[in-house]
Amino acid sequence: MLRQDGAGQAVALRLAALELPPAPPSGAQAAREALRACTGGRTVVATVVETDRQGQPVAMIDAGGQDCGLQLLRRGLAVLLPAEAARLPVGDRHRYRRAQEEARARRLGVWADAARPPPDAPRPER
């Protein structure tokens, strides 16, 4: 995702505590489209909560009073990263967890395919 800094320059940033799915049908493209819909035509505020290992800002995105990361979780278009979620403000952390649990229970987005391992399953070491 990109944001503009105070000088109007584009700056790459990453959504705080979220991972976008890599594969269709509920892949990263659907998440990007939902993010564009969330931010389109609204005043967008990126609150940087940390910087990742590559030096990229990690931010929560608010568009017209709507938390775009929360919207992605509610639709099953992103997966909450527990270690990063632990660093979010408590209220946001609880809202994010609740949204993911609801999407999972409703089998939305990344949670829809019962034949695949859930996206939050432990991954083998490389």
C-alpha positions in Angstrom: 0.0 0.0 0.0 1.2 3.5 -0.6 0.7 6.7 1.3 1.8 10.3 0.7 4.2 11.9 3.1 4.0 15.6 4.1 5.8 16.6 1.0 3.3 14.7 -1.2 5.7 11.9 -2.0 4.4 8.3 -2.2 5.7 6.1 0.6 5.2 2.3 0.7 3.7 0.9 3.9 2.3 -2.3 5.2 -1.0 -2.9 7.1 -0.4 -3.4 10.8 -0.8 -7.0 12.1 -2.3 -8.3 8.8 -1.2 -10.7 6.1 -2.9 -10.7 2.8 -3.6 -14.1 1.3 -1.4 -15.0 -1.7 -3.7 -17.2 -3.7 -7.1 -17.0 -5.4 -10.0 -17.1 -5.1 -9.8 -14.9 -2.0 -6.3 -13.8 -2.7 -4.4 -10.6 -2.5 -6.1 -9.1 -5.5 -9.5 -9.2 -3.8 -7.9 -7.7 -0.7 -6.4 -4.9 -2.7 -9.7 -4.1 -4.4 -11.5 -4.1 -1.0 -8.8 -1.7 0.3 -9.2 0.6 -2.7 -13.0 0.6 -2.0 -12.4 1.4 1.6 -10.1 4.3 0.9 -11.6 5.6 -2.3 -12.8 9.2 -2.2 -12.2 9.5 1.6 -9.7 11.3 3.7 -7.2 8.6 4.6 -5.0 8.7 7.8 -2.2 6.2 8.2 -1.1 5.8 11.8 2.3 4.3 11.8 2.6 1.8 14.7 6.1 0.5 13.9 8.7 -0.1 11.2 9.4 -3.6 9.9 12.8 -5.3 9.5 13.0 -3.9 5.9 12.5 -0.4 7.2 8.9 -0.2 5.8 6.3 1.7 7.9 3.6 -0.5 9.3 0.4 1.4 9.8 -3.3 1.2 10.7 -5.4 2.8 7.9 -8.4 4.9 8.7 -10.5 6.2 5.8 -13.3 8.5 6.7 -13.6 7.0 10.2 -13.5 3.4 8.9 -10.6 1.1 9.9 -9.7 -0.5 6.6 -7.7 -3.4 8.2 -10.8 -4.3 10.3 -12.9 -4.3 7.1 -10.5 -6.8 5.4 -10.6 -9.1 8.5 -14.4 -9.0 8.6 -14.6 -10.1 5.0 -11.9 -12.8 5.4 -9.6 -11.0 3.0 -6.7 -10.8 5.5 -5.3 -12.9 8.3 -4.3 -11.5 11.7 -0.7 -12.0 12.7 -0.7 -12.8 16.4 2.8 -11.5 17.2 2.1 -8.2 15.5 -1.4 -8.0 16.9 0.0 -8.1 20.4 1.7 -4.8 19.7 -1.6 -3.0 18.7 -3.6 -0.9 21.2 -5.7 -3.3 23.3 -9.1 -2.1 21.9 -7.9 -2.5 18.3 -6.4 -5.9 19.1 -9.7 -7.2 20.5 -11.7 -5.8 17.5 -9.3 -7.4 15.0 -9.4 -10.8 16.8 -13.2 -10.7 17.0 -13.5 -9.8 13.3 -11.3 -12.7 12.3 -13.2 -15.1 14.5 -16.5 -14.0 12.9 -15.2 -14.3 9.4 -13.8 -17.8 10.2 -17.1 -18.9 11.7 -19.0 -17.6 8.6 -16.4 -19.2 6.3 -15.7 -16.0 4.4 -12.7 -15.3 2.1 -9.6 -17.2 3.1 -11.7 -19.3 5.6 -14.1 -20.6 2.8 -12.1 -23.7 1.6 -12.4 -26.4 4.2 -10.1 -28.7 2.2 -7.1 -26.3 2.7 -5.3 -25.8 5.9 -6.5 -22.7 7.7 -4.3 -19.6 6.9 -3.4 -19.2 10.5 -2.1 -22.8 10.8 1.5 -23.2 11.9 3.8 -23.3 8.9 6.7 -25.7 8.5 10.2 -24.3 9.1 12.2 -23.6 6.0 
